[in-house]
Amino acid sequence: MTPLQLDLLTTHYNYYAVVLLLGIGLYMLVESANLVKKVIGMNVFQTGIFLFFITLAYRTGGNPPVITDGGGPYVSPLPHVLILTAIVVGVSLTAVALALIVRIYSEYGTLDEETLEQLYYD
């Protein structure tokens, strides 16, 4: 392994975290039959996406976008604003999903997806 490859592997660890979070979240969404675990998996997946966008917004040597003397490379605030909006939407989606899960449990007495399908089709 060349020093350049080793440097890339050790300095871009946040991309490994993104892949790990996306993988865990997707696995929980696909493999879990419990509705609460699916909501948790969705939140883990969203966190991976948030981290990915924030990682892409990083600029080496970038300054805050406040114009001062000297100038220089500025960091775009747009990705950060979009992620803040996405976090609010994600929290709202989680609240609605959990409210629906509480209603489903009070109606059917289970949170298992297969059992709910059997109850629906019978």
N, C-alpha and C positions, 0 to 999 in steps of 0.2 A: 504494500500500500504506500503510495507516495505521500509526502508531507502535505500536499495540497488536499488530497482526499481525506487525510486524517484531520486536517484543519476544518474542512467542510462538515465532517461528521461530528466534531466536538463543538462547533460554534452554532449550528443550526438545530439545536436540541428542541426548540419550540415547535418545529415541524413534526418531530416525533410525538410530542404531546398532542398535537392536532390529530395525527393519524390514530393515536391510541384512543383519544376521546371519541372520535367519529366511529371507530371500530366497536368500542364498548357500547356506545349508544345505539348503533345499528343492530348489534347482536341482541341487546335487551328488547328492542322494538320487534324484532323478527321472532325470537325464540321464546319469549315469555308469554304465558297465557294469562297472567294476572294483569288486570287493567292498570293498577297503581304502578306496577313495575314498568309497564309500557310508557306511562307518563314520565317516570324517572328517566327512562332511556331516552325519551324525546328531549328532556332537559340536558342530559349529558351530551347528546348529539348537537344541540344548539350551542352549548358551551364550546364545543370543538370548532364550530363554524365561527363563533365570535372571536376565538383566539386566532383563527386563521386570518380573518380580515384585519385584526389589529396587528398581527405579525406582518402582513403585507404593507401596512401603512407606515411601518418603521423606516426611517431614513437616517442613515449614518451622518452625523454632523448637522442634522436638521435643527432649526430653531422654531420656537412657537411662532405662529403666524401673526405676530405683532410687528408692525413696521417700525424699525428703529434705525439709528445711524449705522452704516456699515452693511446692512442687508445680509444676504447670504442665502443658502438653501433653506427653504421653509417647509415645514411639515403640513400637509393638507389636513384640516380638521374634519373634512367630510366623512372619512371612514369612522372616526370616533363618534360623530353625531349619529351616523346610521346604526352603529352598534348600540348606542344608548337607546335609540328608538326600538331596535330589535329586542333589547332586554325588557323594555316595558311591555312590548307585545307578547314576549315569551312568558312573562309573569302573568299577564292577563289570560293567556291561553291555558296556562297551568291551573289557574284558579277556576276557570270555566270547566276544564276537564275534570278536576277533582270534585267540583259540585255535581257534575253529571254522574261521576262514579258513586258518590254518596247516594244519589237518587236511584241509580241502578241497583245498588246493594240493598236499599230499603225496599225496593219493589220485588227483586228476585232472590235476595239472600245469598248471592254469590258474586264473585268478581272474576271467576274463571271464564275465559272466552269460549272454550268448547262447550261448557255447561250452558252458557247463555245462548249459544247457537242451537243447541238441542231444545232448549225451552222455547225458542222462537219458532222453530220449524215443527214442533209437536203440537 
